[in-house]
């Protein structure tokens, strides 16, 4: 184990494995590091290990040779069998370089068991046993001012390996096949609008990240009444029934696509959206990464780390001084008062800024 701010890769690199066992947003934000690695080693095969199905957002990326998935089976013997099968598949690849982008135990253990001669990660003080599973640990020199951005952790590692990034902004590749699949679903659901439509994701895996459901109904009504744009809901299959209940008697056109679009094709859907409005979850990251303007509503999370950058993206923040607190709701109870206190008018103002007065005027009766 070598700990240093800079390392030199001293072996020929033919196969590289990138381990990112975080959520979908983490997978999206590793794309700048992925691109830099591929540019530094253009002839090498680049492969990804992620939790199922999170890496599906990268399946259209031509730079990636293969994706391996960690599946969580319910029964212990099934988990054991799946882990053994995955490990055998990884070892067969004979990776030259493995880079683990997180601090969790599973990624570190998997890195060791691949048998790769060069295994790199960030150095974390206090995680001595975990640190010892890598051959090279990047320990960046302290900085005077913290650098914000969800891509920064991944970029710190590759910089320590002598690889320079071109950008810290992720871009997701969308294939013609994915776009065609989405168009077929839109046609089957009778979703058509001359001026486009607005996508929303009101739901999150975590209740402490959700805004008031009644407020989403008001936003959908506003978008239709002021701009003549229907709303399309995206989400998981588990969230489909919630969407049905929320908008069953909505006074404006709302199309429920929750659970109907595969994760691989979500990027294509969001690329077609005129504007995406959502809570702090995967969808705003994906939307921004395909160039769609976004409005993201934040509560206890730190928007400075996670908000998509650029003028095409807006954040709506609480007025409470305790935000961001990084907690899972007030006192860890799963309910965020800072989010509940965000008024619809703040989101309305952001919508007006993003959609613009020209569209609004053009849709008014003459």
C-alpha positions as CSV (number, residue, x, y, z in Angstrom):
1,X,0.0,0.0,0.0
2,X,1.5,3.3,-1.1
3,X,-0.1,6.6,0.1
4,X,0.8,9.7,-1.8
5,X,-0.7,12.8,-3.5
6,X,0.5,11.5,-6.9
7,X,1.1,8.1,-8.3
8,X,2.6,6.9,-11.5
9,X,0.9,4.0,-13.3
10,X,3.9,1.8,-14.1
11,X,2.3,-1.1,-15.9
12,X,0.7,-1.5,-19.4
13,X,-3.1,-0.9,-19.1
14,X,-5.4,-3.0,-21.3
15,X,-8.4,-3.4,-19.0
16,X,-9.8,-1.0,-16.5
17,X,-12.6,-1.5,-13.9
18,X,-14.3,1.5,-12.4
19,X,-16.3,0.6,-9.2
20,X,-19.1,3.0,-8.3
21,X,-21.6,1.3,-5.8
22,X,-23.5,4.5,-5.0
23,X,-26.9,5.6,-6.2
24,X,-27.9,6.6,-9.8
25,X,-26.8,10.2,-9.2
26,X,-23.4,9.0,-8.1
27,X,-23.1,7.0,-11.4
28,X,-24.0,10.1,-13.4
29,X,-21.5,12.3,-11.6
30,X,-18.6,9.9,-12.3
31,X,-19.0,10.4,-16.0
32,X,-16.3,13.2,-16.2
33,X,-13.8,10.9,-14.5
34,X,-14.8,8.1,-16.9
35,X,-14.2,10.3,-19.9
36,X,-10.8,11.4,-18.7
37,X,-9.7,7.8,-18.0
38,X,-10.8,6.7,-21.5
39,X,-8.9,9.6,-23.1
40,X,-5.8,8.8,-21.1
41,X,-6.0,5.1,-22.1
42,X,-7.9,5.1,-25.5
43,X,-6.9,1.5,-26.3
44,X,-7.9,0.1,-23.0
45,X,-11.3,-1.6,-22.4
46,X,-13.2,0.4,-19.8
47,X,-15.7,-1.5,-17.7
48,X,-18.1,-0.5,-14.8
49,X,-19.2,-2.2,-11.7
50,X,-22.4,-0.7,-10.1
51,X,-25.4,-1.7,-8.1
52,X,-28.3,-3.0,-10.3
53,X,-29.8,-1.2,-12.2
54,X,-27.9,2.1,-11.6
55,X,-25.4,1.7,-14.4
56,X,-28.1,1.3,-17.0
57,X,-27.9,5.1,-17.6
58,X,-24.5,4.4,-19.2
59,X,-25.5,1.6,-21.5
60,X,-25.6,3.8,-24.5
61,X,-22.1,5.2,-23.9
62,X,-19.7,3.9,-26.6
63,X,-16.7,4.3,-24.3
64,X,-17.9,1.5,-22.0
65,X,-17.0,-2.0,-23.1
66,X,-19.1,-3.8,-20.4
67,X,-21.2,-3.2,-17.3
68,X,-21.2,-5.6,-14.3
69,X,-24.0,-5.3,-11.7
70,X,-24.3,-6.1,-8.0
71,X,-27.7,-7.6,-7.4
72,X,-29.2,-7.8,-4.0
73,X,-31.0,-11.2,-3.7
74,X,-33.5,-11.8,-0.9
75,X,-32.3,-15.2,0.2
76,X,-28.8,-15.6,1.7
77,X,-27.9,-18.6,-0.5
78,X,-29.0,-16.6,-3.6
79,X,-26.9,-13.6,-2.5
80,X,-23.9,-15.9,-2.0
81,X,-24.3,-17.5,-5.4
82,X,-24.7,-14.2,-7.1
83,X,-21.6,-12.8,-5.4
84,X,-19.6,-15.8,-6.4
85,X,-20.7,-15.6,-10.0
86,X,-20.0,-11.9,-10.2
87,X,-16.5,-12.4,-8.7
88,X,-15.7,-15.2,-11.2
89,X,-16.8,-12.9,-14.0
90,X,-14.6,-10.1,-12.8
91,X,-11.5,-12.3,-12.3
92,X,-11.9,-13.7,-15.8
93,X,-11.3,-10.2,-17.2
94,X,-7.8,-10.0,-15.7
95,X,-8.0,-6.3,-15.0
96,X,-4.8,-4.3,-15.0
97,X,-6.2,-1.3,-13.1
98,X,-9.2,-1.1,-10.7
99,X,-10.4,2.3,-9.4
100,X,-12.9,2.4,-6.5
101,X,-14.7,5.7,-6.3
102,X,-16.3,5.3,-2.9
103,X,-15.4,4.5,0.7
104,X,-17.6,1.5,1.3
105,X,-16.4,-1.9,2.3
106,X,-17.9,-3.9,-0.6
107,X,-16.1,-1.9,-3.3
108,X,-12.8,-2.3,-1.4
109,X,-13.1,-6.0,-0.9
110,X,-14.2,-6.5,-4.5
111,X,-11.2,-4.5,-5.7
112,X,-8.9,-6.9,-3.9
113,X,-10.6,-10.0,-5.1
114,X,-10.4,-9.0,-8.7
115,X,-6.7,-9.8,-8.5
116,X,-5.8,-6.6,-10.3
117,X,-2.1,-5.6,-9.8
118,X,-2.9,-1.9,-9.5
119,X,-5.8,-0.9,-7.3
120,X,-6.5,2.7,-6.5
121,X,-8.8,4.7,-4.3
122,X,-8.9,7.8,-2.1
123,X,-7.1,7.5,1.3
124,X,-9.5,7.8,4.2
125,X,-8.0,8.3,7.7
126,X,-9.4,5.9,10.3
127,X,-10.3,3.2,7.7
128,X,-7.0,1.4,8.0
129,X,-8.2,-2.1,7.2
130,X,-10.1,-0.8,4.2
131,X,-7.1,1.2,3.0
132,X,-4.9,-1.9,3.1
133,X,-6.9,-3.6,0.4
134,X,-5.6,-1.2,-2.3
135,X,-2.1,-0.9,-3.7
136,X,-2.2,2.8,-4.2
137,X,-4.1,5.4,-2.2
138,X,-4.5,9.0,-3.3
139,X,-4.1,11.5,-0.5
140,X,-4.6,15.0,-2.0
141,X,-2.9,17.9,-0.3
142,X,-5.2,20.0,1.9
143,X,-6.9,22.9,0.2
144,X,-7.6,26.3,1.7
145,X,-11.2,26.4,0.3
146,X,-13.4,23.4,-0.1
147,X,-14.2,22.5,-3.8
148,X,-17.9,21.8,-4.2
149,X,-19.3,19.5,-6.8
150,X,-20.4,15.8,-6.8
151,X,-17.8,15.0,-9.4
152,X,-14.9,16.1,-7.3
153,X,-14.3,12.9,-5.3
154,X,-13.9,10.9,-8.5
155,X,-11.8,13.6,-10.1
156,X,-9.5,13.7,-7.0
157,X,-8.6,10.1,-7.5
158,X,-7.8,10.3,-11.2
159,X,-5.8,13.5,-10.8
160,X,-3.7,11.5,-8.3
161,X,-3.0,9.0,-11.0
162,X,-1.8,11.7,-13.4
163,X,-5.0,11.9,-15.4
164,X,-6.4,15.3,-16.2
165,X,-10.1,15.9,-16.7
166,X,-11.5,18.1,-19.5
167,X,-14.7,18.9,-17.6
168,X,-16.5,18.3,-14.3
169,X,-19.9,18.4,-16.0
170,X,-21.4,15.0,-16.9
171,X,-22.9,14.3,-20.3
172,X,-25.0,11.2,-21.0
173,X,-25.0,9.5,-24.4
174,X,-28.4,8.8,-25.9
175,X,-28.8,6.3,-28.7
176,X,-31.2,6.5,-31.6
177,X,-32.7,3.2,-30.4
178,X,-33.5,4.7,-27.0
179,X,-35.1,7.7,-28.6
180,X,-37.3,5.5,-30.8
181,X,-38.5,3.4,-27.8
182,X,-39.5,6.5,-26.0
183,X,-41.3,7.9,-29.0
184,X,-43.3,4.7,-29.3
185,X,-44.3,4.9,-25.6
186,X,-45.3,8.6,-26.0
187,X,-47.4,7.7,-29.0
188,X,-49.1,4.8,-27.1
189,X,-49.9,7.1,-24.2
190,X,-51.2,9.8,-26.5
191,X,-48.7,12.3,-25.3
192,X,-48.4,15.0,-28.0
193,X,-48.0,18.8,-27.7
194,X,-47.0,21.3,-30.3
195,X,-44.9,23.3,-27.8
196,X,-43.6,20.3,-25.9
197,X,-44.2,19.2,-22.4
198,X,-42.7,19.5,-18.9
199,X,-41.4,16.5,-16.9
200,X,-41.6,16.2,-13.2
201,X,-40.4,13.8,-10.5
202,X,-42.3,14.5,-7.3
203,X,-41.1,11.4,-5.6
204,X,-37.9,10.2,-3.9
205,X,-36.7,7.0,-2.3
206,X,-36.3,9.1,0.8
207,X,-39.4,10.9,2.3
208,X,-37.2,13.6,3.8
209,X,-36.4,14.8,0.2
210,X,-40.0,15.2,-0.9
211,X,-41.9,18.4,-1.3
212,X,-45.6,18.8,-0.5
213,X,-47.7,16.6,-2.9
214,X,-50.5,19.2,-3.1
215,X,-48.0,21.7,-4.3
216,X,-47.1,19.5,-7.2
217,X,-50.7,19.6,-8.3
218,X,-50.6,23.4,-8.3
219,X,-47.4,23.5,-10.3
220,X,-48.9,21.1,-12.9
221,X,-51.9,23.4,-13.1
222,X,-49.7,26.5,-13.4
223,X,-47.6,25.0,-16.3
224,X,-50.8,24.2,-18.2
225,X,-52.7,27.4,-17.5
226,X,-49.9,29.8,-18.1
227,X,-47.9,28.0,-20.8
228,X,-50.2,25.4,-22.3
229,X,-47.7,22.6,-21.6
230,X,-48.9,19.2,-20.3
231,X,-46.9,17.5,-17.5
232,X,-45.3,14.1,-17.7
233,X,-44.5,12.3,-14.4
234,X,-41.5,10.0,-14.3
235,X,-40.6,7.6,-11.5
236,X,-40.2,4.0,-10.6
237,X,-42.8,1.3,-10.8
238,X,-43.3,1.5,-7.0
239,X,-44.2,5.2,-7.4
240,X,-46.7,4.7,-10.2
241,X,-49.7,4.2,-7.8
242,X,-48.7,7.3,-5.8
243,X,-48.8,9.3,-9.0
244,X,-52.2,7.9,-9.9
245,X,-53.6,9.0,-6.6
246,X,-52.0,12.4,-6.7
247,X,-53.2,13.4,-10.1
248,X,-56.4,11.3,-10.6
249,X,-58.6,14.4,-10.6
250,X,-56.1,17.0,-11.8
251,X,-57.7,19.9,-13.7
252,X,-54.8,19.9,-16.1
253,X,-53.3,17.3,-18.5
254,X,-51.0,15.0,-16.5
255,X,-49.5,11.9,-18.1
256,X,-48.2,9.2,-15.7
257,X,-45.1,7.5,-17.1
258,X,-43.8,6.2,-13.8
259,X,-42.7,2.7,-14.2
260,X,-43.2,2.7,-18.0
261,X,-39.7,3.9,-19.0
262,X,-36.7,1.7,-18.4
263,X,-33.8,3.4,-16.7
264,X,-31.7,3.0,-19.8
265,X,-34.2,5.1,-21.7
266,X,-35.0,7.8,-19.1
267,X,-32.2,10.0,-20.6
268,X,-33.9,9.9,-24.0
269,X,-37.3,10.8,-22.4
270,X,-35.7,13.7,-20.5
271,X,-33.8,14.9,-23.5
272,X,-37.2,15.5,-25.2
273,X,-38.6,17.4,-22.2
274,X,-38.8,21.2,-22.5
275,X,-38.1,21.6,-18.8
276,X,-37.6,19.2,-15.8
277,X,-38.8,20.0,-12.3
278,X,-37.9,17.7,-9.5
279,X,-36.7,17.0,-6.0
280,X,-33.2,16.0,-5.1
281,X,-33.0,12.6,-6.8
282,X,-31.6,11.0,-9.9
283,X,-33.9,12.6,-12.5
284,X,-32.5,16.2,-12.4
285,X,-29.0,14.9,-12.7
286,X,-29.9,12.9,-15.8
287,X,-32.0,15.7,-17.3
288,X,-29.1,18.2,-17.0
289,X,-26.7,15.6,-18.4
290,X,-28.7,15.5,-21.6
291,X,-29.0,19.3,-21.8
292,X,-32.5,19.8,-20.6
293,X,-33.1,22.8,-18.3
294,X,-33.9,21.8,-14.7
295,X,-35.4,23.2,-11.6
296,X,-34.4,21.2,-8.5
297,X,-36.0,21.7,-5.0
298,X,-33.6,21.1,-2.2
299,X,-34.1,20.7,1.6
300,X,-31.5,19.1,3.9
301,X,-29.1,18.2,1.2
302,X,-26.3,20.6,0.2
303,X,-27.2,21.9,-3.2
304,X,-23.6,23.2,-3.7
305,X,-22.4,19.6,-4.0
306,X,-25.3,18.2,-6.0
307,X,-27.1,20.8,-8.1
308,X,-26.5,20.6,-11.8
309,X,-24.2,23.5,-12.8
310,X,-24.8,26.1,-15.5
311,X,-27.3,28.8,-16.4
312,X,-29.9,26.3,-17.7
313,X,-30.3,24.9,-14.2
314,X,-32.0,26.5,-11.2
315,X,-32.3,25.5,-7.6
316,X,-35.1,26.4,-5.2
317,X,-33.9,26.5,-1.6
318,X,-35.5,26.8,1.9
319,X,-35.5,30.0,3.8
320,X,-34.5,28.2,7.0
321,X,-30.9,28.8,8.3
322,X,-30.6,25.2,9.3
323,X,-30.5,24.0,5.7
324,X,-28.4,22.2,4.6
325,X,-28.2,20.0,7.7
326,X,-27.4,16.7,5.9
327,X,-29.9,14.9,8.2
328,X,-32.6,12.5,7.1
329,X,-35.3,14.8,8.1
330,X,-35.7,17.0,11.2
331,X,-34.1,15.0,14.1
332,X,-33.8,12.1,11.7
333,X,-37.6,11.6,11.6
334,X,-38.0,11.5,7.8
335,X,-39.8,14.8,7.7
336,X,-38.1,18.0,6.5
337,X,-39.7,21.2,7.8
338,X,-37.4,23.2,5.5
339,X,-38.9,21.6,2.4
340,X,-42.5,21.8,3.7
341,X,-41.9,25.6,4.1
342,X,-41.0,26.2,0.5
343,X,-43.9,28.1,-1.1
344,X,-45.3,27.3,-4.5
345,X,-44.5,30.9,-5.6
346,X,-40.8,30.3,-5.3
347,X,-41.0,27.4,-7.8
348,X,-43.4,29.4,-9.9
349,X,-40.8,32.2,-10.2
350,X,-38.2,29.7,-11.3
351,X,-40.6,28.2,-13.9
352,X,-41.2,31.7,-15.3
353,X,-37.5,32.3,-15.5
354,X,-36.9,29.1,-17.3
355,X,-39.8,29.0,-19.7
356,X,-39.7,32.8,-20.4
357,X,-42.2,35.4,-21.1
358,X,-42.2,34.9,-24.9
359,X,-43.8,31.5,-24.6
360,X,-46.3,32.7,-22.1
361,X,-47.4,35.6,-24.3
362,X,-47.6,33.5,-27.4
363,X,-50.0,31.1,-25.8
364,X,-52.4,33.7,-24.4
365,X,-55.7,34.1,-26.3
366,X,-55.7,36.9,-28.8
